[in-house]
Amino acid sequence: MTIPINDIRNSTDPDISGSYYAMQHAGQAAIDLAIQTSAAIMTTVDSKIVRITAAKLIKQRQLTS
């Protein structure tokens, strides 16, 4: 995988480069909570706001595992 030059993971500041992984972790925690509570999440896909139900999140997780 090639990381673009302007990607925050390439920052010389460890706080900035580490924030990428912190955001990924927070997103995963939001998905976990949505599944546990049968809630939906709102996110963007192709610059459009979309609502993803817990059922769809479960299906997506099953497809990637």
C-alpha positions in Angstrom: 0.0 0.0 0.0 1.4 3.4 -1.0 0.6 6.3 1.3 0.2 9.7 -0.4 2.8 12.3 0.6 0.1 14.7 2.1 -1.3 11.9 4.3 -1.3 12.7 8.0 0.4 9.4 8.7 3.5 10.9 7.1 3.6 13.9 9.5 6.8 14.4 11.5 4.7 15.3 14.5 3.9 12.0 16.3 0.6 13.4 17.6 -0.6 14.2 14.1 0.5 10.9 12.6 -1.0 9.0 15.5 -4.3 10.8 15.2 -5.0 8.7 12.0 -5.1 5.5 14.0 -7.0 7.2 16.8 -9.7 8.2 14.4 -9.8 4.7 13.0 -10.2 3.3 16.5 -13.0 5.8 17.3 -14.8 4.9 14.1 -14.6 1.2 14.9 -15.9 1.9 18.5 -18.9 3.8 17.0 -19.7 0.8 14.7 -19.4 -1.6 17.7 -21.7 0.5 19.8 -24.2 0.9 16.9 -24.3 -2.9 16.5 -24.7 -3.5 20.3 -27.6 -1.0 20.5 -29.2 -1.8 17.2 -28.7 1.8 16.1 -27.5 3.3 12.8 -24.5 5.4 12.1 -24.3 8.4 9.8 -21.2 8.7 7.6 -20.1 9.9 4.2 -19.7 7.7 1.2 -18.5 9.4 -2.0 -19.0 12.8 -0.4 -22.7 12.0 0.4 -24.1 11.6 3.8 -25.5 8.1 4.3 -27.3 6.3 7.1 -26.0 2.7 7.7 -28.2 0.5 9.9 -26.9 -2.0 12.4 -28.1 -4.8 10.2 -26.0 -3.5 7.3 -23.0 -3.0 9.6 -23.2 -6.6 10.7 -23.4 -7.8 7.1 -20.4 -5.6 6.2 -18.4 -7.0 9.1 -19.3 -10.6 8.1 -18.1 -10.0 4.6 -14.7 -8.6 5.7 -14.0 -11.2 8.3 
